[in-house]
Structure formats: structure tokens, C-alpha cells
Amino acid sequence: MKIAFNIDYDHLTFTGIGRYGLELISAMMAIGEDCELWMWRNTRKTPPLINNIQGKIKYYPFPKRVTDLYLPSIRALRSKIDWLHTANGELLPSTPFLKQITMVHDLGPFMYGHMKPDFVTNAWKKHMKDIAKIADCVVVNSDSTRIDLLNFFPSLAGRVFLTPLGIDHFSTSFFPSMKKNHILTVGTVEPRKNIDGLLRAYAALLEKRDFPPLVIAGMDGFRAEEYKKMPLELGIEDKVKFTGYISDKELADLYAGAYCLVHPAHHEGFGFTVPEAFTWRLPVVASNTGGLGEFFSETAWMVDPSDPESIAHGIELALDSGVTVEQERKRKELSKKLTWENCARKTLEAMEVIQS
């Protein structure tokens, strides 16, 4: 079959949606699938970093116009496209000439709508309603996302398939620095990442004894200013640092010097930050909910994100016990199981089921 990938997201940002989209395309091409990329003309000077991509890209006119919405039908007929894949849930108008498949990464806006600005939550809910109406096939990154999705949209039954994401893009193993000097959290400073719960847990730890400083690395998101004031309110301002947005090199330096990674998010469909920490051989403290609990429960110190005491206890275990032999064994098993080739093949299987 021939697959077109609609790249209407930031293909130069290698996290979340961008990481999923580009790694899936690379894996599809590596196993010999016939692929075509659809992009806006203003991205012509920055093609995706994918091997052998030359000649595979078709460009939309730019700026965008209403008539552009109908180009997919024309392109599908001309190029004999069977499927159109979107990585971020924003489907194109329904057309009889091709089928559409999309990834749903999580149901956060339905379950935790108050954790994003209203305009973001409302826009995302609209996308989901369009998916339920238009999508021929929906893939999800975890079974917990599949269950959440069908709870809200039972009409999708029979069209939802699990295609676990890969973690083998973290193929290089790094050695942590001998000079460890902080506890690390990586992610956008926003409610979903549970920054307030983490700060309360860390403050409780400091009441017992001294602990390494806490570094929170990530760009400012919704309600960031509120969370950045919390260390002062808790009396721990001299022990907490917010870095803001940082480069990949700066992030690597933070991983190298970390005692452990703490990822206490309220909800994640998958959670790339956790396996990224594995490459630095770091102990990891992670929420026992959603995709984090589903995939990483045997590889990290799991905690209840709603309970600061649980988070505090998890940090103590990580610092005192490190990575156990069993956790290390499970990490190696997981790295062989969660590959982008597997994700690509599972995606193809889903499309074949719908076509049959």
C-alpha cells in the first residue's frame, strides 16, 4: 500500500508528536513501505532529517488557503495514495479517495481539561470529535489510552488499535558524571506535569534532612508563574532552580549530573522522558498512572502522583537504592520490545484490518 504522511506539526522538535511522526516515517521507509510526505511550501529549506527522503516530499502552497483542504483528494488520485496518516489528530476533510489514520496520544483534555487554557482544551476536544466522525482507523500509544478513548467515544470500537511507540531512538548509552549534584525533572512547567505535587514532596523531604537541589528543566507553560512562586512560599527557594527552555546540549549536561529523574505527571499517554533517563543509567521516579505505569512499572520507582508523600518516598528510594538489578534487567527487555519497527508494523497491521 502507499501511505502519505501529513506533516503539519513542528518537524524540527524531536519530542512528543514530532518524535512519533518522524520516527514512524523512518521506520516505514526502512521496512520498504512506499511513503510520501505532504508539507507546507515554507518548510522547503528545512526538510525532515530522514534518510533517503529526497523526492518523497510534496509541498502545499503557502500561505494556507481554504482551497488547500481539497488538495488531498487530488493528490490521492494522482499518486494512488491508499492511506493518509496524521500524527497529531488534525484530520483533513473526508474524501472517498483515501482512508485516514491518526494517532491519539492521550485523553488529557477530557480527563484533565482544567490543566490547559480553555482555548487549547476546546480545540483539542473538537479534534477528537472530528476523529470519531471521520477517521477510518485510530492508533494509540498505550492500552490505557485505548481504554480512555473508548470510554469517551464508544462509536470508535473496531477502529482503535494499539501501536506502542519505540524507544530505540535512545540507542546510545551515556555515562553519568561522577560529579552528581541535583535531582532532575524534565518537562513543560504546567499542571499536567504535577510541578506543585513535586515541590510539596521535595519540601517535605527537606524537613527531614538535606537533599540535593531540585532542577526543573522545561519551558514555561500554563500557570508556570504560579508554580515558579511556590519554592518561596514553601521556604525552599534556595534549593530549587527553574531553567526555562534549554538546548539539547544543556539538557544532556543536566542528565549527566543528575542523581535521579523524577517524572510525577498526572497523566501521560506514553512518556519519552523516562526511557531517555535510562540511557543515562539514572534511577527514575515515575507516576503509576497511564502509559507510565503500563510500560515502566518494573523499571522505575513508581509513585501516586496525587500524593506528595508517595512522591517523596519514591525520591528517597531512588537516591538510597539507585537502579536495582531487576530494574536494569527489565529496562533491557523493554528496549528490545519497544522499537519503531514494531510500531510501524503494528500500524500497517491496523490499516490492513480496516481494509480487509
C-alpha positions in Angstrom: 0.0 0.0 0.0 1.1 3.6 -0.4 1.0 5.9 2.6 1.1 9.7 2.7 2.2 11.4 5.9 0.7 14.9 6.5 3.4 16.9 8.4 1.5 19.8 9.8 3.5 19.9 13.1 6.9 21.2 14.0 9.1 18.6 12.4 12.2 20.2 13.9 11.1 19.5 17.5 12.1 15.9 18.4 9.7 15.4 21.3 6.1 14.1 21.6 4.2 14.4 18.3 7.3 15.4 16.2 9.3 12.5 17.5 6.5 10.0 16.9 5.8 11.3 13.4 9.3 11.3 12.1 10.4 8.1 13.7 7.4 6.3 12.3 8.1 7.6 8.8 11.7 6.5 9.1 10.7 3.0 10.2 8.1 2.7 7.5 10.7 3.5 4.8 13.3 1.2 6.4 11.0 -1.8 6.0 10.3 -0.9 2.4 6.9 0.8 2.5 6.0 3.3 -0.3 5.7 6.6 1.5 5.1 10.2 0.5 5.3 13.3 2.7 3.0 16.3 2.5 4.3 19.6 3.8 3.8 23.3 3.5 6.0 25.1 1.0 7.5 27.4 3.6 9.3 24.3 5.0 11.2 23.6 1.8 14.5 24.8 3.2 14.2 22.6 6.3 13.3 19.1 5.1 12.8 16.4 7.8 16.0 14.6 9.0 15.1 11.3 7.5 17.4 9.1 5.4 16.6 8.9 1.6 13.8 11.4 1.9 14.7 13.2 -1.3 12.0 13.1 -3.9 9.4 11.9 -1.4 8.1 15.3 -0.4 5.1 17.1 -2.0 4.5 20.7 -0.9 1.3 22.6 -0.3 1.2 26.3 -1.3 1.8 28.7 1.5 0.2 30.8 3.0 -2.6 28.4 3.6 -5.9 28.8 1.7 -9.3 27.3 2.1 -8.9 25.5 -1.3 -5.9 23.7 0.2 -8.2 21.5 2.1 -9.2 19.8 -1.1 -5.7 19.1 -2.4 -5.5 15.8 -0.6 -8.2 14.3 -2.8 -6.4 15.4 -5.9 -3.1 14.2 -4.7 -4.5 10.9 -3.6 -5.9 10.2 -7.1 -2.7 11.3 -8.9 -0.3 9.5 -6.6 -2.5 6.5 -6.0 -2.4 7.0 -2.2 -4.2 4.4 -0.1 -3.8 6.0 3.4 -3.2 9.4 4.8 -1.5 9.4 8.2 -1.6 12.4 10.7 0.4 12.4 13.9 -1.4 15.0 15.8 -5.1 14.2 15.3 -5.9 17.1 12.9 -7.7 15.3 10.1 -8.3 16.6 6.6 -11.8 16.7 5.1 -13.3 13.3 4.5 -12.8 12.0 0.9 -13.9 8.8 -0.8 -10.5 8.5 -2.5 -8.3 7.6 0.5 -8.6 6.4 4.1 -7.3 8.4 7.0 -5.4 7.1 10.1 -4.4 9.2 13.1 -2.6 8.7 16.4 -4.3 9.7 19.6 -1.6 10.3 22.2 -3.8 10.8 25.3 -7.2 11.9 26.5 -5.8 14.5 28.9 -8.1 17.4 27.8 -11.2 15.2 28.5 -9.9 13.9 31.8 -7.9 17.0 33.0 -9.3 19.8 30.9 -8.6 22.3 33.6 -4.9 21.7 33.2 -4.7 23.6 29.9 -6.1 27.0 28.8 -9.7 26.8 27.8 -9.0 27.6 24.1 -6.5 24.7 23.9 -8.8 22.2 25.7 -11.8 23.3 23.5 -9.8 23.0 20.2 -8.5 19.6 21.2 -12.0 18.3 22.0 -13.1 19.5 18.6 -10.3 17.5 17.0 -11.4 14.4 18.9 -15.0 14.7 17.8 -13.7 15.0 14.2 -11.6 11.9 14.7 -14.6 9.9 15.9 -16.6 11.1 12.9 -14.0 11.0 10.1 -11.1 8.6 11.0 -11.1 5.2 9.3 -8.5 4.0 11.8 -7.1 5.3 15.1 -3.9 4.1 16.6 -3.0 4.7 20.3 0.3 4.6 22.1 -0.8 2.6 25.2 -3.7 0.4 26.3 -4.6 2.9 28.9 -5.1 5.5 26.1 -7.3 3.0 24.2 -9.5 2.4 27.3 -9.8 6.2 27.9 -10.6 6.8 24.2 -13.4 4.2 24.0 -14.9 5.4 27.3 -15.4 8.8 25.8 -16.0 7.7 22.2 -17.6 4.2 22.1 -18.5 4.7 18.5 -14.8 4.1 17.7 -15.0 0.5 18.7 -13.5 -1.6 16.0 -11.4 1.3 14.6 -8.9 1.6 17.5 -5.5 -0.3 17.5 -2.6 -0.3 19.9 0.8 0.5 18.3 3.3 1.0 21.2 5.9 3.6 20.5 9.6 2.9 20.1 12.3 3.9 22.5 15.2 2.7 20.3 15.9 6.2 19.1 17.6 6.4 22.5 20.2 3.9 21.2 23.3 5.5 22.7 24.2 4.8 26.3 25.8 7.6 28.3 27.8 7.6 31.5 26.5 9.9 34.3 29.0 12.3 35.6 31.0 11.4 38.7 30.0 14.8 40.0 26.3 14.3 40.6 24.8 17.5 42.1 21.0 17.6 41.6 17.6 15.9 41.3 16.2 16.4 37.8 12.7 16.9 36.4 12.2 17.4 32.6 9.0 18.8 31.1 6.9 21.8 30.4 6.1 23.7 33.6 2.3 23.2 33.6 -0.3 21.5 35.7 -0.3 18.1 33.9 3.3 17.6 34.9 2.4 17.9 38.5 5.0 20.5 39.4 3.1 21.6 42.5 2.9 18.0 43.8 6.7 17.6 43.2 7.5 20.8 45.0 5.4 19.8 48.0 7.1 16.4 48.1 10.5 18.0 47.9 9.7 20.4 50.7 8.6 17.5 52.9 12.0 15.8 52.2 13.9 18.9 53.2 12.2 18.9 56.6 13.8 15.5 57.3 17.4 16.2 56.1 19.4 17.9 53.4 18.9 16.7 49.9 20.5 17.7 46.5 19.0 20.7 44.8 16.0 20.2 42.5 16.3 21.3 38.9 13.1 21.7 36.8 14.1 21.8 33.1 11.5 22.9 30.6 9.8 25.8 29.0 7.1 27.8 30.7 3.5 26.5 30.1 0.1 27.2 31.5 0.2 28.6 35.1 4.0 28.5 35.1 4.4 31.7 37.0 2.2 30.3 39.8 4.5 27.3 40.1 7.7 29.3 40.0 6.5 31.3 43.1 5.9 28.1 45.1 9.5 27.5 46.3 9.5 30.9 48.0 6.1 30.1 49.6 7.4 26.7 50.8 10.6 28.2 52.1 12.8 26.2 49.7 13.7 28.9 47.1 17.4 28.4 47.6 17.1 24.7 46.7 15.0 24.9 43.5 16.0 26.1 40.0 13.8 26.5 37.0 15.9 26.5 33.9 13.3 27.6 31.3 13.8 26.3 27.7 17.3 24.8 27.2 19.3 23.3 24.3 19.9 19.6 23.8 23.4 20.1 25.0 22.3 21.8 28.2 19.8 19.0 28.8 22.5 16.3 28.3 24.6 18.1 30.9 21.7 18.0 33.3 21.1 14.3 32.8 24.8 13.6 33.2 25.0 15.4 36.6 21.7 14.1 38.0 21.2 11.7 40.9 17.8 10.7 39.5 15.0 11.7 37.3 11.5 12.4 38.8 8.5 12.3 36.4 5.4 12.6 38.6 3.0 13.7 35.8 -0.7 13.3 36.5 -1.3 11.8 33.1 0.9 10.6 30.2 -0.1 8.5 27.2 3.4 7.2 27.0 6.2 9.4 28.4 9.5 9.6 26.4 11.3 11.3 29.3 11.5 8.1 31.3 13.4 5.9 28.7 15.6 8.9 27.9 16.8 8.8 31.5 17.5 5.1 31.1 20.2 6.0 28.6 22.0 7.9 31.4 21.5 4.9 33.7 19.6 7.0 36.1 17.2 5.8 38.8 13.7 7.0 37.8 10.7 8.0 39.9 7.5 7.9 37.8 3.8 8.0 38.2 2.0 4.7 38.4 -0.8 6.0 36.1 -1.5 5.9 32.3 1.2 4.8 30.0 3.9 5.4 32.6 2.5 2.7 34.8 1.7 0.4 31.9 5.2 0.3 30.3 7.7 1.3 33.0 6.3 -0.1 36.3 9.1 -2.6 36.6 11.9 -0.3 35.5 11.4 2.6 37.9 10.3 3.6 41.4 6.5 4.1 40.9 4.5 6.7 42.9 1.0 8.0 43.3 1.1 11.4 41.6 -1.8 12.7 43.7 0.1 12.1 47.0 3.2 14.2 47.7 4.2 11.7 50.5 4.3 9.0 47.9 6.4 11.1 45.6 8.8 12.0 48.4 9.1 8.3 49.3 9.9 7.4 45.7 12.7 10.0 45.6 14.2 8.6 48.8 14.1 5.1 47.3 15.8 6.3 44.1 18.5 8.1 46.0 19.1 5.4 48.5 18.8 2.3 46.3 19.6 3.6 42.8 18.7 1.2 39.9 18.2 -2.3 41.1 19.4 -5.4 39.2 15.8 -6.3 38.4 15.0 -2.8 37.1 18.1 -2.9 34.9 17.1 -6.3 33.5 13.6 -5.1 32.8 14.9 -2.0 31.1 16.9 -4.2 28.7 13.9 -6.3 27.9 11.8 -3.3 27.3 14.3 -1.7 24.9 14.1 -4.9 22.7 10.3 -4.8 22.7 9.6 -1.1 22.2 11.1 -0.4 18.8 10.0 1.9 16.0 10.0 -1.1 13.6 7.4 -2.8 15.8 5.4 0.4 15.9 5.5 0.7 12.1 4.5 -3.0 11.6 1.6 -2.7 14.1 0.4 0.4 12.2 0.4 -1.5 8.9 -1.5 -4.3 10.5 -4.1 -1.9 11.7 -4.6 -0.5 8.2 -4.8 -4.0 6.7 -7.5 -5.0 9.2 -9.6 -1.9 8.2 -9.0 -2.5 4.5 -10.0 -6.2 4.6 
